[in-house]
Amino acid sequence: DILERIGKASAGIKDDLLEIKGIGEKLAEKLYELGIVSFEQMSRMDDYAYGLIDAMLPAFKGRAKRDEWAKQAKKLIKSKTTV
């Protein structure tokens, strides 16, 4: 399960996933439905997690790894904590 791999978000956390390059409204909605709601979760993605995303969202296969969601999420977390 993807949430076992990347963890569950803290209660009340729901980041704007549209800030990640390559995520549009439709994909963000699907990710929210899967319980992927925070940059912290996305920052923990690895090749295995990317594979799980590909299996669950075949219409977007390869998007997460190609667009380096984990790397982007880490940058967003850092930029928000240094403001």
C-alpha positions in Angstrom: 0.0 0.0 0.0 1.3 3.4 -0.9 0.5 5.0 2.4 2.5 2.3 4.2 5.4 3.3 2.1 5.2 7.1 2.3 3.2 7.5 5.5 -0.1 9.1 6.3 -0.4 12.9 6.5 -1.0 14.5 9.8 -4.6 15.4 10.5 -5.7 18.6 8.9 -2.8 18.7 6.4 -3.7 19.2 2.8 -1.1 20.8 0.6 -1.9 22.3 -2.8 -0.5 19.5 -4.9 -0.9 21.7 -8.0 2.3 23.4 -6.9 4.1 20.2 -8.1 5.1 20.5 -11.8 3.2 17.8 -13.8 0.2 17.6 -11.5 -3.0 19.1 -12.8 -6.4 19.3 -11.2 -7.5 15.8 -12.3 -4.3 14.1 -11.1 -4.4 16.1 -7.8 -7.9 14.9 -7.2 -6.9 11.3 -7.8 -3.9 11.7 -5.4 -6.1 13.2 -2.7 -8.5 10.2 -3.1 -5.6 7.8 -2.5 -4.7 9.7 0.7 -1.6 11.5 -0.8 -2.3 15.0 0.4 1.0 16.4 1.6 4.4 17.5 0.3 5.9 15.6 3.2 4.4 12.3 1.9 5.6 13.1 -1.6 9.1 13.8 -0.4 9.3 10.2 0.8 8.6 8.7 -2.6 11.2 6.3 -4.0 11.2 4.1 -7.1 9.0 1.5 -5.4 6.4 4.2 -4.5 6.6 5.6 -8.0 5.8 2.1 -9.3 2.8 1.8 -6.9 1.5 5.2 -8.2 1.9 3.9 -11.8 -0.1 0.8 -11.0 -2.9 2.7 -9.3 -3.0 5.5 -11.9 -2.1 3.9 -15.2 -3.3 6.9 -17.2 -0.5 8.9 -15.6 2.2 6.2 -15.8 5.7 7.4 -15.4 4.6 11.0 -14.6 5.7 10.9 -10.9 9.2 9.7 -11.6 9.8 11.7 -14.7 8.7 14.9 -13.0 10.7 14.0 -9.8 7.8 14.6 -7.4 9.9 13.7 -4.4 12.6 16.2 -5.3 10.0 19.0 -6.1 8.2 18.3 -2.8 11.5 18.5 -0.8 12.2 21.9 -2.4 8.7 23.2 -1.6 9.0 22.0 2.0 12.3 23.8 2.3 11.0 27.0 0.7 8.0 27.1 3.0 10.1 26.6 6.1 12.6 29.3 5.3 10.0 32.0 4.7 
